[in-house]
Amino acid sequence: MAFDSFADFFAMGKHGLYVWSAYGISGSMLVAFIFLSLRERRKVRRQLHKRFLREP
């Protein structure tokens, strides 16, 4: 094992703040991307449904 304890693992050799903030930012960006993509998909589907109902 590369680290002696979980505290050492989270400290990452005094680089923990950088490492864990990078993971946090990356994770939050992925969640935001998924959320915004689903919201846009729902909006486009509604627009297409309205357009479909208007056309004879």
C-alpha positions as CSV (number, residue, x, y, z in Angstrom):
1,M,0.0,0.0,0.0
2,A,1.4,3.4,-0.9
3,F,0.0,5.1,2.2
4,D,0.4,4.1,5.9
5,S,-3.1,5.3,7.0
6,F,-6.3,6.8,5.7
7,A,-5.1,10.2,7.0
8,D,-2.0,9.9,4.9
9,F,-4.2,8.9,1.9
10,F,-6.4,12.0,2.3
11,A,-3.4,14.3,2.9
12,M,-1.7,12.9,-0.3
13,G,1.7,14.0,0.9
14,K,0.6,17.6,1.5
15,H,-1.0,17.7,-1.9
16,G,-4.4,16.7,-0.7
17,L,-6.0,20.1,-1.0
18,Y,-5.1,20.3,-4.7
19,V,-5.9,16.7,-5.4
20,W,-9.3,16.6,-3.7
21,S,-10.4,20.0,-5.0
22,A,-9.5,18.8,-8.5
23,Y,-11.7,15.7,-8.0
24,G,-14.5,17.9,-6.5
25,I,-14.4,20.4,-9.4
26,S,-14.3,17.6,-12.0
27,G,-17.1,15.7,-10.3
28,S,-19.3,18.8,-10.0
29,M,-18.7,19.7,-13.6
30,L,-19.7,16.2,-14.7
31,V,-22.9,16.4,-12.6
32,A,-23.6,19.9,-14.0
33,F,-23.0,18.7,-17.6
34,I,-25.4,15.8,-17.1
35,F,-28.1,18.0,-15.5
36,L,-27.9,20.7,-18.2
37,S,-27.9,18.1,-21.0
38,L,-31.0,16.4,-19.6
39,R,-32.7,19.8,-19.2
40,E,-31.9,20.8,-22.8
41,R,-33.1,17.4,-24.1
42,R,-36.4,17.9,-22.3
43,K,-36.8,21.4,-23.7
44,V,-36.1,20.2,-27.3
45,R,-38.5,17.3,-26.9
46,R,-41.2,19.7,-25.8
47,Q,-40.5,22.0,-28.7
48,L,-40.7,19.1,-31.2
49,H,-43.9,17.9,-29.6
50,K,-45.5,21.3,-29.9
51,R,-44.4,21.6,-33.5
52,F,-45.7,18.1,-34.3
53,L,-49.1,19.0,-32.8
54,R,-49.3,22.2,-34.9
55,E,-48.6,20.6,-38.3
56,P,-51.5,19.0,-40.1
